[in-house]
Amino acid sequence: MNPPYTFAHNAHAGDLQTTYSHLSDGEESGVTVMVAGRVMLLRTQGKLAFATMRDATGEIQLFALASLTQEFEEFVKIHLGDWVGVTGEVVRTKRGELSVKVSSWVLLAEALHNFGDKWAGISDFDLRYRHREADLWANATTRTSLLRRSAMIRSVRERCWAANFVEVETPILNPIPTGAAARPFKTYHHALDSDFYLRIAPELWLKRLVVGGFERVFELGRVFRNEGVSPRHNPEFTMLELYAAYWNFEDMMAFTEELVAGVALDVLGATEVTYQGRPFSFAAPWPRRTMAELASEAVGEDVSVHTSRQHLVELLEQREVVVHPSWGPGRCLAELFEVSCEENLWDPIFVTEYPLEVSPLSRRHQEDGDVTERFESYAATRELSNGFSELIDPVDQRARFEEQARLAAAGDDEAMLIDEDYIKALEWGLPPTAGLGLGMDRLAMLIADEANIREIIAFPTLKPLRD
């Protein structure tokens, strides 16, 4: 059979199930439709054949009769997974199954592999991730999770537009890795005879647009970090980054919690949900707690950036953390918070007042210059977002970059480099500004109730197969 180049289907399974739900057992509609999809189940009973056809909207039964269906003998030889186009009347069988009574049909594409057991789907995780095209047909939850992700991205975008943020695009190839503390991917541009890096964050480009007069900007785009792979990490992921002139970190926290709660409401219809079997609330407002407060509660004594480095090192070593010689009290406090607090943060919370040492792009806190007006939000024990009042002083920014360069020279492969173009942009004048980076993949995990980041990425990064 030579497959056609097109098939003008005019109906979908899900719509048919809704439109003709009123048909009683054995009733015919008198309406002929053209449907298309994959055959997921086929059974024959002499001169009758019943097939379950699945399309992007759902499933419907195909009801074929030797006395009516053209090429009936070939129809009963269809392989599971084959694509077919069917023309026939919408009916409900005597056993109550809404069906398309097949008058004619055509093979649209042949499947040379099966999709696993109809009820169990494909259970091989490596096969599922390497061949998501098969996983989507075999495992209904995969389709649901990716559809929820799509709805989430749409909601985020529309809510940013509604708040008067302008959507922009910034370079993915960067002459230096900057905008975040992470190890970059490096590549080479032959025509320019220069090394480039896949961006680890679009932050500095977006703030340059604020310098240029865009008061509110955002970008939804891919970022790349040459780091480990885990149930919470993929080397390339999607980030929402946005910046608002004349805001500070308090304004941005208020916007963040309203944005996330609103997205949950748009996609799930509620802010009170269950995540991995445990109650969870997206509802605003979220608590605000300083890093020092949370770390102090966890270790049972008061600690802060003003605690001696030696004592912070002792607390870290008690928790089997290897302390790098370049770490000062601020980095030690941040590591102590990470190892002792993160796993206990369930409902959304803002952790504030990050040490200056680990916040090279953040503005100093007005009441304590050793910490910054920075926050990270946590939900279900994972970091969800990072935001702060932006550092706008070019002199201070150069000093911070120089300190990062010193750390890089000492062996910190996640430290930033000096970005001269960005410093020059600050010299043109950046107004008081607040920024936000919100991880779309991790938010999608919460929205879709998935524990593994690979479940909400259509094609996660995998180690190449070797011959």
DRENDO-1510 file (C-alpha; in Angstrom, 1 decimal, always signed):
<recs>
REC; n; res; u; v; w
REC; 1; MET; +0.0; +0.0; +0.0 .
REC; 2; ASN; +1.4; +3.4; -1.0 .
REC; 3; PRO; +0.8; +6.0; +1.7 .
REC; 4; PRO; -0.9; +9.2; +0.5 .
REC; 5; TYR; +0.9; +12.6; +0.8 .
REC; 6; THR; -2.0; +14.1; +2.7 .
REC; 7; PHE; -5.2; +13.1; +4.6 .
REC; 8; ALA; -7.9; +15.7; +5.1 .
REC; 9; HIS; -9.2; +14.6; +8.5 .
REC; 10; ASN; -12.0; +16.8; +9.9 .
REC; 11; ALA; -12.5; +15.4; +13.3 .
REC; 12; HIS; -10.6; +14.4; +16.5 .
REC; 13; ALA; -11.2; +11.7; +18.9 .
REC; 14; GLY; -11.6; +13.9; +22.0 .
REC; 15; ASP; -14.1; +16.2; +20.2 .
REC; 16; LEU; -16.2; +13.2; +19.0 .
REC; 17; GLN; -16.4; +11.8; +22.5 .
REC; 18; THR; -17.9; +15.1; +23.7 .
REC; 19; THR; -20.1; +15.9; +20.7 .
REC; 20; TYR; -21.7; +12.5; +20.5 .
REC; 21; SER; -21.9; +11.6; +24.1 .
REC; 22; HIS; -25.7; +11.7; +23.8 .
REC; 23; LEU; -25.9; +8.7; +21.5 .
REC; 24; SER; -27.6; +5.7; +23.1 .
REC; 25; ASP; -26.4; +2.1; +22.7 .
REC; 26; GLY; -26.9; +1.0; +19.2 .
REC; 27; GLU; -27.7; +4.5; +17.9 .
REC; 28; GLU; -26.3; +5.9; +14.6 .
REC; 29; SER; -25.6; +9.6; +14.1 .
REC; 30; GLY; -25.9; +9.8; +10.4 .
REC; 31; VAL; -22.8; +11.9; +10.3 .
REC; 32; THR; -19.7; +10.8; +8.4 .
REC; 33; VAL; -16.3; +12.0; +9.6 .
REC; 34; MET; -12.6; +11.6; +8.7 .
REC; 35; VAL; -10.3; +10.8; +11.6 .
REC; 36; ALA; -6.6; +9.9; +11.7 .
REC; 37; GLY; -4.2; +8.5; +14.3 .
REC; 38; ARG; -2.3; +5.5; +15.6 .
REC; 39; VAL; -3.9; +2.0; +16.1 .
REC; 40; MET; -3.1; +1.0; +19.6 .
REC; 41; LEU; -5.2; -2.1; +19.9 .
REC; 42; LEU; -6.8; -4.4; +17.4 .
REC; 43; ARG; -9.0; -7.4; +17.8 .
REC; 44; THR; -11.0; -9.4; +15.3 .
REC; 45; GLN; -14.3; -11.5; +15.7 .
REC; 46; GLY; -14.8; -13.3; +12.4 .
REC; 47; LYS; -16.4; -10.7; +10.1 .
REC; 48; LEU; -16.0; -7.9; +12.6 .
REC; 49; ALA; -12.9; -6.0; +13.7 .
REC; 50; PHE; -12.5; -3.4; +16.5 .
REC; 51; ALA; -9.5; -1.1; +16.8 .
REC; 52; THR; -8.6; +1.5; +19.3 .
REC; 53; MET; -7.2; +4.6; +17.5 .
REC; 54; ARG; -5.4; +7.3; +19.4 .
REC; 55; ASP; -4.8; +10.9; +18.2 .
REC; 56; ALA; -3.5; +14.0; +20.0 .
REC; 57; THR; -6.8; +14.5; +21.8 .
REC; 58; GLY; -7.8; +11.0; +23.0 .
REC; 59; GLU; -9.0; +7.7; +21.8 .
REC; 60; ILE; -12.0; +6.4; +19.7 .
REC; 61; GLN; -12.9; +2.9; +18.6 .
REC; 62; LEU; -12.9; +2.0; +14.9 .
REC; 63; PHE; -15.6; -0.5; +14.0 .
REC; 64; ALA; -15.0; -2.5; +10.8 .
REC; 65; LEU; -17.4; -4.9; +9.1 .
REC; 66; ALA; -16.4; -7.3; +6.3 .
REC; 67; SER; -19.7; -6.4; +4.5 .
REC; 68; LEU; -19.0; -2.6; +4.7 .
REC; 69; THR; -15.4; -1.8; +5.1 .
REC; 70; GLN; -13.3; -1.6; +2.0 .
REC; 71; GLU; -10.2; -3.8; +2.0 .
REC; 72; PHE; -11.4; -5.5; +5.2 .
REC; 73; GLU; -8.9; -8.3; +4.9 .
REC; 74; GLU; -6.0; -5.8; +4.9 .
REC; 75; PHE; -7.6; -3.8; +7.8 .
REC; 76; VAL; -7.3; -6.8; +10.1 .
REC; 77; LYS; -3.6; -7.1; +9.3 .
REC; 78; ILE; -2.8; -3.6; +10.6 .
REC; 79; HIS; +0.2; -3.6; +13.0 .
REC; 80; LEU; -0.1; -1.9; +16.4 .
REC; 81; GLY; +1.3; +1.6; +16.1 .
REC; 82; ASP; +0.4; +2.0; +12.4 .
REC; 83; TRP; -1.0; +5.4; +11.4 .
REC; 84; VAL; -4.4; +5.2; +9.6 .
REC; 85; GLY; -6.8; +7.6; +8.1 .
REC; 86; VAL; -10.5; +6.5; +8.4 .
REC; 87; THR; -13.7; +7.6; +6.9 .
REC; 88; GLY; -17.0; +6.5; +8.4 .
REC; 89; GLU; -20.2; +7.2; +10.4 .
REC; 90; VAL; -20.1; +8.1; +14.1 .
REC; 91; VAL; -22.1; +5.4; +15.9 .
REC; 92; ARG; -22.4; +3.9; +19.4 .
REC; 93; THR; -22.2; +0.1; +19.4 .
REC; 94; LYS; -24.7; -2.1; +21.1 .
REC; 95; ARG; -22.1; -2.5; +23.9 .
REC; 96; GLY; -22.0; +1.2; +24.4 .
REC; 97; GLU; -18.6; +2.1; +22.7 .
REC; 98; LEU; -18.6; +5.3; +20.7 .
REC; 99; SER; -17.1; +4.4; +17.4 .
REC; 100; VAL; -16.4; +5.3; +13.8 .
REC; 101; LYS; -17.9; +2.7; +11.6 .
REC; 102; VAL; -15.2; +2.3; +8.9 .
REC; 103; SER; -16.4; +2.6; +5.3 .
REC; 104; SER; -12.9; +3.3; +3.9 .
REC; 105; TRP; -9.4; +3.6; +5.3 .
REC; 106; VAL; -5.9; +4.2; +4.2 .
REC; 107; LEU; -2.5; +3.4; +5.8 .
REC; 108; LEU; -0.7; +6.7; +6.5 .
REC; 109; ALA; +2.5; +5.3; +8.0 .
REC; 110; GLU; +3.8; +1.9; +9.1 .
REC; 111; ALA; +5.3; +1.4; +12.6 .
REC; 112; LEU; +8.3; -0.9; +12.5 .
REC; 113; HIS; +8.6; -1.0; +16.3 .
REC; 114; ASN; +5.9; -1.6; +18.9 .
REC; 115; PHE; +5.0; +0.7; +21.8 .
REC; 116; GLY; +5.1; -1.8; +24.6 .
REC; 117; ASP; +2.2; -3.3; +26.5 .
REC; 118; LYS; -1.0; -1.3; +26.1 .
REC; 119; TRP; -1.5; -1.0; +29.9 .
REC; 120; ALA; +2.1; -0.8; +31.1 .
REC; 121; GLY; +3.6; +1.2; +28.3 .
REC; 122; ILE; +7.4; +1.4; +27.9 .
REC; 123; SER; +9.2; +0.9; +31.2 .
REC; 124; ASP; +12.8; +1.1; +30.0 .
REC; 125; PHE; +13.9; +4.5; +31.1 .
REC; 126; ASP; +16.7; +4.8; +28.6 .
REC; 127; LEU; +14.4; +4.0; +25.7 .
REC; 128; ARG; +11.8; +6.4; +27.0 .
REC; 129; TYR; +14.2; +9.3; +27.1 .
REC; 130; ARG; +16.1; +8.5; +23.9 .
REC; 131; HIS; +12.9; +7.9; +21.9 .
REC; 132; ARG; +10.4; +10.3; +23.5 .
REC; 133; GLU; +8.4; +9.9; +20.3 .
REC; 134; ALA; +7.5; +6.4; +21.3 .
REC; 135; ASP; +7.2; +7.3; +25.0 .
REC; 136; LEU; +4.5; +9.8; +24.2 .
REC; 137; TRP; +2.3; +7.2; +22.7 .
REC; 138; ALA; +3.0; +4.4; +25.2 .
REC; 139; ASN; +2.8; +6.4; +28.4 .
REC; 140; ALA; -0.1; +8.9; +28.8 .
REC; 141; THR; +1.5; +10.6; +31.7 .
REC; 142; THR; +4.3; +11.9; +29.6 .
REC; 143; ARG; +2.0; +13.7; +27.2 .
REC; 144; THR; +0.1; +15.2; +30.2 .
REC; 145; SER; +3.3; +16.5; +31.8 .
REC; 146; LEU; +4.5; +18.1; +28.6 .
REC; 147; LEU; +1.1; +19.6; +27.9 .
REC; 148; ARG; +1.1; +21.1; +31.4 .
REC; 149; ARG; +4.6; +22.5; +30.8 .
REC; 150; SER; +3.3; +24.1; +27.6 .
REC; 151; ALA; +0.3; +25.7; +29.4 .
REC; 152; MET; +2.7; +26.9; +32.1 .
REC; 153; ILE; +5.0; +28.6; +29.6 .
REC; 154; ARG; +2.0; +30.3; +28.0 .
REC; 155; SER; +0.7; +31.5; +31.3 .
REC; 156; VAL; +4.1; +32.9; +32.4 .
REC; 157; ARG; +4.4; +34.7; +29.1 .
REC; 158; GLU; +0.9; +36.2; +29.2 .
REC; 159; ARG; +1.3; +37.3; +32.8 .
REC; 160; CYS; +4.5; +39.1; +32.0 .
REC; 161; TRP; +2.9; +40.8; +29.1 .
REC; 162; ALA; +0.0; +41.8; +31.3 .
REC; 163; ALA; +2.5; +43.4; +33.7 .
REC; 164; ASN; +3.9; +45.5; +30.9 .
REC; 165; PHE; +7.1; +43.6; +30.5 .
REC; 166; VAL; +8.5; +43.6; +26.9 .
REC; 167; GLU; +9.8; +40.2; +25.6 .
REC; 168; VAL; +13.2; +40.3; +24.1 .
REC; 169; GLU; +15.9; +37.9; +22.8 .
REC; 170; THR; +19.6; +38.2; +23.7 .
REC; 171; PRO; +22.7; +36.3; +22.4 .
REC; 172; ILE; +23.3; +32.7; +23.2 .
REC; 173; LEU; +26.9; +32.8; +22.0 .
REC; 174; ASN; +28.9; +34.9; +24.3 .
REC; 175; PRO; +32.5; +36.1; +24.1 .
REC; 176; ILE; +32.9; +35.5; +27.8 .
REC; 177; PRO; +30.9; +33.4; +30.3 .
REC; 178; THR; +29.1; +35.8; +32.6 .
REC; 179; GLY; +25.8; +36.5; +34.3 .
REC; 180; ALA; +25.9; +33.7; +36.8 .
REC; 181; ALA; +28.3; +31.4; +38.8 .
REC; 182; ALA; +28.5; +28.3; +36.7 .
REC; 183; ARG; +30.9; +26.3; +34.5 .
REC; 184; PRO; +30.2; +27.1; +30.8 .
REC; 185; PHE; +30.2; +25.1; +27.5 .
REC; 186; LYS; +32.9; +26.4; +25.2 .
REC; 187; THR; +32.9; +26.4; +21.4 .
REC; 188; TYR; +34.8; +28.0; +18.6 .
REC; 189; HIS; +33.7; +30.4; +15.8 .
REC; 190; HIS; +35.9; +29.7; +12.7 .
REC; 191; ALA; +34.9; +32.9; +10.8 .
REC; 192; LEU; +35.7; +35.1; +13.7 .
REC; 193; ASP; +38.7; +33.0; +14.8 .
REC; 194; SER; +37.5; +33.3; +18.4 .
REC; 195; ASP; +36.3; +31.2; +21.3 .
REC; 196; PHE; +32.7; +31.6; +22.4 .
REC; 197; TYR; +30.6; +30.3; +25.3 .
REC; 198; LEU; +27.0; +29.1; +25.4 .
REC; 199; ARG; +25.3; +31.5; +27.7 .
REC; 200; ILE; +24.9; +30.6; +31.4 .
REC; 201; ALA; +22.4; +33.4; +31.9 .
REC; 202; PRO; +21.1; +36.4; +29.8 .
REC; 203; GLU; +21.3; +38.7; +32.9 .
REC; 204; LEU; +23.9; +41.2; +31.8 .
REC; 205; TRP; +22.4; +41.6; +28.3 .
REC; 206; LEU; +19.0; +42.3; +29.7 .
REC; 207; LYS; +20.2; +44.9; +32.2 .
REC; 208; ARG; +22.0; +46.7; +29.3 .
REC; 209; LEU; +18.5; +47.0; +27.7 .
REC; 210; VAL; +17.3; +48.6; +30.9 .
REC; 211; VAL; +20.2; +51.1; +30.6 .
REC; 212; GLY; +18.9; +51.7; +27.1 .
REC; 213; GLY; +15.5; +52.7; +28.3 .
REC; 214; PHE; +13.5; +49.5; +28.4 .
REC; 215; GLU; +11.9; +49.8; +31.9 .
REC; 216; ARG; +10.6; +46.2; +32.0 .
REC; 217; VAL; +12.1; +43.4; +30.0 .
REC; 218; PHE; +11.9; +39.6; +30.1 .
REC; 219; GLU; +13.3; +36.6; +28.2 .
REC; 220; LEU; +12.1; +33.0; +28.1 .
REC; 221; GLY; +15.1; +31.1; +26.8 .
REC; 222; ARG; +17.6; +28.3; +27.0 .
REC; 223; VAL; +20.7; +28.6; +29.2 .
REC; 224; PHE; +23.5; +26.1; +29.3 .
REC; 225; ARG; +25.7; +25.0; +32.3 .
REC; 226; ASN; +28.4; +22.4; +32.0 .
REC; 227; GLU; +27.6; +20.7; +35.3 .
REC; 228; GLY; +26.2; +17.5; +36.6 .
REC; 229; VAL; +23.1; +15.6; +35.5 .
REC; 230; SER; +20.6; +14.6; +38.2 .
REC; 231; PRO; +16.9; +14.3; +38.9 .
REC; 232; ARG; +16.9; +18.1; +39.4 .
REC; 233; HIS; +19.6; +19.2; +36.8 .
REC; 234; ASN; +19.8; +19.1; +33.0 .
REC; 235; PRO; +22.8; +20.8; +31.3 .
REC; 236; GLU; +20.5; +22.9; +29.1 .
REC; 237; PHE; +17.3; +24.3; +30.7 .
REC; 238; THR; +14.8; +27.1; +30.3 .
REC; 239; MET; +14.9; +30.2; +32.3 .
REC; 240; LEU; +12.6; +33.2; +32.8 .
REC; 241; GLU; +14.8; +36.3; +33.4 .
REC; 242; LEU; +13.1; +39.6; +33.9 .
REC; 243; TYR; +14.2; +43.1; +35.0 .
REC; 244; ALA; +12.1; +46.1; +36.3 .
REC; 245; ALA; +13.5; +49.6; +36.6 .
REC; 246; TYR; +12.6; +51.4; +39.8 .
REC; 247; TRP; +11.9; +48.2; +41.8 .
REC; 248; ASN; +13.9; +46.7; +44.6 .
REC; 249; PHE; +14.1; +43.1; +45.8 .
REC; 250; GLU; +11.0; +43.5; +47.9 .
REC; 251; ASP; +9.0; +44.5; +44.9 .
REC; 252; MET; +10.4; +41.5; +43.0 .
REC; 253; MET; +9.5; +39.1; +45.7 .
REC; 254; ALA; +5.9; +40.3; +45.6 .
REC; 255; PHE; +5.8; +39.9; +41.8 .
REC; 256; THR; +7.4; +36.5; +41.9 .
REC; 257; GLU; +4.9; +35.0; +44.4 .
REC; 258; GLU; +2.0; +36.5; +42.5 .
REC; 259; LEU; +3.3; +35.2; +39.2 .
REC; 260; VAL; +3.9; +31.6; +40.4 .
REC; 261; ALA; +0.6; +31.4; +42.2 .
REC; 262; GLY; -1.2; +32.9; +39.2 .
REC; 263; VAL; +0.4; +30.3; +36.9 .
REC; 264; ALA; -0.7; +27.5; +39.2 .
REC; 265; LEU; -4.2; +28.8; +39.1 .
REC; 266; ASP; -4.2; +29.1; +35.3 .
REC; 267; VAL; -2.9; +25.6; +34.7 .
REC; 268; LEU; -4.2; +23.6; +37.6 .
REC; 269; GLY; -7.2; +25.6; +38.6 .
REC; 270; ALA; -6.0; +25.9; +42.2 .
REC; 271; THR; -3.1; +27.0; +44.3 .
REC; 272; GLU; -3.6; +24.2; +46.8 .
REC; 273; VAL; -2.3; +21.0; +45.3 .
REC; 274; THR; -0.6; +17.7; +46.2 .
REC; 275; TYR; +3.0; +17.2; +45.1 .
REC; 276; GLN; +4.5; +13.7; +45.3 .
REC; 277; GLY; +1.8; +12.7; +47.7 .
REC; 278; ARG; +2.3; +15.6; +50.0 .
REC; 279; PRO; +0.1; +18.8; +50.4 .
REC; 280; PHE; +1.6; +21.9; +48.8 .
REC; 281; SER; +0.5; +25.5; +48.5 .
REC; 282; PHE; +1.4; +28.0; +45.9 .
REC; 283; ALA; -0.7; +30.7; +47.5 .
REC; 284; ALA; +0.8; +34.1; +48.2 .
REC; 285; PRO; +2.2; +35.6; +50.3 .
REC; 286; TRP; +5.2; +33.4; +50.9 .
REC; 287; PRO; +7.2; +33.7; +54.2 .
REC; 288; ARG; +10.5; +35.7; +54.1 .
REC; 289; ARG; +13.4; +34.4; +56.2 .
REC; 290; THR; +17.0; +35.4; +56.2 .
REC; 291; MET; +19.7; +32.9; +55.5 .
REC; 292; ALA; +21.3; +33.5; +58.8 .
REC; 293; GLU; +18.0; +32.9; +60.7 .
REC; 294; LEU; +17.4; +29.5; +58.9 .
REC; 295; ALA; +21.0; +28.4; +59.3 .
REC; 296; SER; +20.9; +29.3; +63.0 .
REC; 297; GLU; +17.8; +27.3; +63.6 .
REC; 298; ALA; +19.3; +24.3; +61.8 .
REC; 299; VAL; +22.6; +24.2; +63.7 .
REC; 300; GLY; +21.1; +25.2; +67.1 .
REC; 301; GLU; +23.2; +28.4; +67.6 .
REC; 302; ASP; +23.4; +31.9; +66.2 .
REC; 303; VAL; +25.5; +32.1; +63.0 .
REC; 304; SER; +25.9; +34.8; +60.4 .
REC; 305; VAL; +28.4; +36.3; +58.0 .
REC; 306; HIS; +29.9; +37.9; +61.1 .
REC; 307; THR; +30.6; +34.6; +62.7 .
REC; 308; SER; +34.3; +33.7; +62.6 .
REC; 309; ARG; +35.4; +31.7; +59.5 .
REC; 310; GLN; +37.1; +29.2; +61.8 .
REC; 311; HIS; +33.9; +28.3; +63.6 .
REC; 312; LEU; +31.9; +28.1; +60.4 .
REC; 313; VAL; +34.5; +25.8; +59.0 .
REC; 314; GLU; +34.1; +23.6; +62.1 .
REC; 315; LEU; +30.3; +23.4; +61.6 .
REC; 316; LEU; +30.8; +22.5; +57.9 .
REC; 317; GLU; +33.4; +19.8; +58.7 .
REC; 318; GLN; +31.0; +18.3; +61.3 .
REC; 319; ARG; +28.6; +17.9; +58.3 .
REC; 320; GLU; +31.4; +16.4; +56.1 .
REC; 321; VAL; +31.7; +19.4; +53.8 .
REC; 322; VAL; +35.1; +19.9; +52.3 .
REC; 323; VAL; +35.9; +23.6; +52.7 .
REC; 324; HIS; +38.0; +25.3; +49.9 .
REC; 325; PRO; +40.7; +27.5; +51.2 .
REC; 326; SER; +39.3; +30.5; +49.2 .
REC; 327; TRP; +36.0; +30.4; +51.0 .
REC; 328; GLY; +35.4; +33.3; +53.3 .
REC; 329; PRO; +32.7; +33.5; +56.1 .
REC; 330; GLY; +30.0; +34.4; +53.5 .
REC; 331; ARG; +30.6; +31.4; +51.3 .
REC; 332; CYS; +30.9; +29.2; +54.4 .
REC; 333; LEU; +27.5; +30.4; +55.7 .
REC; 334; ALA; +25.9; +29.8; +52.3 .
REC; 335; GLU; +27.3; +26.3; +52.2 .
REC; 336; LEU; +26.1; +25.7; +55.8 .
REC; 337; PHE; +22.6; +26.8; +54.8 .
REC; 338; GLU; +22.6; +24.6; +51.8 .
REC; 339; VAL; +23.7; +21.4; +53.6 .
REC; 340; SER; +21.5; +21.9; +56.7 .
REC; 341; CYS; +18.3; +23.7; +55.6 .
REC; 342; GLU; +17.3; +23.2; +51.9 .
REC; 343; GLU; +15.9; +19.7; +52.4 .
REC; 344; ASN; +13.4; +21.1; +55.0 .
REC; 345; LEU; +11.9; +23.8; +52.8 .
REC; 346; TRP; +8.6; +22.5; +51.5 .
REC; 347; ASP; +6.0; +25.2; +51.0 .
REC; 348; PRO; +7.3; +28.2; +49.0 .
REC; 349; ILE; +9.6; +30.5; +51.0 .
REC; 350; PHE; +11.9; +33.4; +50.2 .
REC; 351; VAL; +15.4; +33.1; +51.7 .
REC; 352; THR; +16.9; +36.6; +51.9 .
REC; 353; GLU; +20.0; +38.5; +52.8 .
REC; 354; TYR; +22.6; +36.4; +50.9 .
REC; 355; PRO; +26.2; +37.1; +51.8 .
REC; 356; LEU; +28.0; +39.6; +49.6 .
REC; 357; GLU; +30.7; +37.1; +48.9 .
REC; 358; VAL; +28.3; +34.8; +46.9 .
REC; 359; SER; +26.4; +37.7; +45.3 .
REC; 360; PRO; +28.7; +39.5; +42.9 .
REC; 361; LEU; +25.8; +41.2; +41.0 .
REC; 362; SER; +23.6; +42.2; +44.0 .
REC; 363; ARG; +23.3; +45.5; +45.7 .
REC; 364; ARG; +24.5; +45.7; +49.3 .
REC; 365; HIS; +21.8; +45.6; +52.0 .
REC; 366; GLN; +21.0; +49.0; +53.3 .
REC; 367; GLU; +21.3; +47.9; +56.9 .
REC; 368; ASP; +24.3; +45.5; +56.7 .
REC; 369; GLY; +26.9; +45.9; +53.9 .
REC; 370; ASP; +28.2; +42.3; +54.4 .
REC; 371; VAL; +24.9; +40.9; +53.0 .
REC; 372; THR; +22.9; +41.8; +50.0 .
REC; 373; GLU; +19.3; +42.6; +48.9 .
REC; 374; ARG; +19.1; +39.2; +47.4 .
REC; 375; PHE; +16.6; +36.4; +47.7 .
REC; 376; GLU; +16.2; +32.8; +46.5 .
REC; 377; SER; +12.8; +31.1; +46.6 .
REC; 378; TYR; +12.5; +27.5; +47.5 .
REC; 379; ALA; +9.7; +25.1; +47.1 .
REC; 380; ALA; +9.4; +21.3; +47.7 .
REC; 381; THR; +13.1; +21.4; +48.9 .
REC; 382; ARG; +14.5; +22.8; +45.7 .
REC; 383; GLU; +15.7; +26.3; +44.6 .
REC; 384; LEU; +13.1; +27.8; +42.3 .
REC; 385; SER; +14.2; +31.4; +41.7 .
REC; 386; ASN; +17.0; +33.9; +42.3 .
REC; 387; GLY; +16.5; +37.6; +42.4 .
REC; 388; PHE; +17.9; +40.8; +43.9 .
REC; 389; SER; +18.2; +44.5; +43.8 .
REC; 390; GLU; +20.8; +45.0; +41.1 .
REC; 391; LEU; +24.2; +46.5; +41.7 .
REC; 392; ILE; +24.2; +49.7; +39.7 .
REC; 393; ASP; +27.6; +51.2; +40.8 .
REC; 394; PRO; +30.2; +50.5; +38.0 .
REC; 395; VAL; +33.1; +51.0; +40.4 .
REC; 396; ASP; +31.8; +48.5; +42.9 .
REC; 397; GLN; +30.9; +46.1; +40.1 .
REC; 398; ARG; +34.4; +46.2; +38.8 .
REC; 399; ALA; +35.7; +45.4; +42.3 .
REC; 400; ARG; +33.3; +42.5; +42.6 .
REC; 401; PHE; +34.4; +41.1; +39.2 .
REC; 402; GLU; +38.0; +41.4; +40.2 .
REC; 403; GLU; +37.3; +39.4; +43.3 .
REC; 404; GLN; +35.6; +36.8; +41.1 .
REC; 405; ALA; +38.7; +36.7; +38.9 .
REC; 406; ARG; +40.8; +36.1; +41.9 .
REC; 407; LEU; +38.6; +33.2; +42.9 .
REC; 408; ALA; +38.8; +31.8; +39.4 .
REC; 409; ALA; +42.6; +32.0; +39.6 .
REC; 410; ALA; +42.5; +30.1; +42.9 .
REC; 411; GLY; +40.7; +27.2; +41.2 .
REC; 412; ASP; +37.0; +28.1; +41.3 .
REC; 413; ASP; +35.7; +27.1; +37.9 .
REC; 414; GLU; +32.3; +28.6; +38.5 .
REC; 415; ALA; +33.6; +32.1; +39.3 .
REC; 416; MET; +32.7; +35.0; +36.9 .
REC; 417; LEU; +35.1; +36.8; +34.7 .
REC; 418; ILE; +35.4; +40.6; +34.2 .
REC; 419; ASP; +32.9; +41.8; +31.6 .
REC; 420; GLU; +34.3; +45.1; +30.4 .
REC; 421; ASP; +31.3; +45.8; +28.1 .
REC; 422; TYR; +28.9; +45.4; +31.0 .
REC; 423; ILE; +30.9; +47.7; +33.2 .
REC; 424; LYS; +30.9; +50.3; +30.5 .
REC; 425; ALA; +27.1; +49.9; +30.2 .
REC; 426; LEU; +26.8; +50.7; +33.9 .
REC; 427; GLU; +28.9; +53.8; +33.4 .
REC; 428; TRP; +26.1; +55.1; +31.1 .
REC; 429; GLY; +23.8; +54.7; +34.1 .
REC; 430; LEU; +21.5; +51.9; +35.3 .
REC; 431; PRO; +18.5; +53.2; +37.4 .
REC; 432; PRO; +17.5; +51.3; +40.5 .
REC; 433; THR; +16.5; +47.9; +39.2 .
REC; 434; ALA; +15.4; +44.5; +40.4 .
REC; 435; GLY; +15.9; +41.3; +38.6 .
REC; 436; LEU; +14.6; +37.7; +38.7 .
REC; 437; GLY; +15.7; +34.4; +37.3 .
REC; 438; LEU; +13.0; +31.7; +37.6 .
REC; 439; GLY; +13.7; +28.1; +36.5 .
REC; 440; MET; +10.9; +27.0; +34.2 .
REC; 441; ASP; +11.9; +23.3; +34.3 .
REC; 442; ARG; +11.7; +23.1; +38.1 .
REC; 443; LEU; +8.5; +25.0; +38.2 .
REC; 444; ALA; +7.1; +22.6; +35.6 .
REC; 445; MET; +8.1; +19.7; +37.8 .
REC; 446; LEU; +5.9; +21.2; +40.6 .
REC; 447; ILE; +3.0; +22.0; +38.1 .
REC; 448; ALA; +3.1; +18.5; +36.6 .
REC; 449; ASP; +3.8; +16.6; +39.9 .
REC; 450; GLU; +7.0; +15.1; +38.5 .
REC; 451; ALA; +10.0; +14.2; +40.7 .
REC; 452; ASN; +12.5; +13.9; +37.8 .
REC; 453; ILE; +13.4; +16.9; +35.6 .
REC; 454; ARG; +13.7; +14.6; +32.6 .
REC; 455; GLU; +9.9; +13.9; +32.7 .
REC; 456; ILE; +9.1; +17.6; +31.8 .
REC; 457; ILE; +11.8; +18.1; +29.2 .
REC; 458; ALA; +10.8; +16.7; +25.8 .
REC; 459; PHE; +14.3; +15.5; +25.0 .
REC; 460; PRO; +16.6; +15.6; +28.1 .
REC; 461; THR; +20.4; +15.4; +27.7 .
REC; 462; LEU; +21.7; +11.9; +27.7 .
REC; 463; LYS; +25.1; +10.3; +27.4 .
REC; 464; PRO; +25.7; +9.3; +23.8 .
REC; 465; LEU; +25.5; +5.6; +23.0 .
REC; 466; ARG; +28.9; +4.1; +22.1 .
REC; 467; ASP; +29.4; +1.3; +19.6 .
</recs>
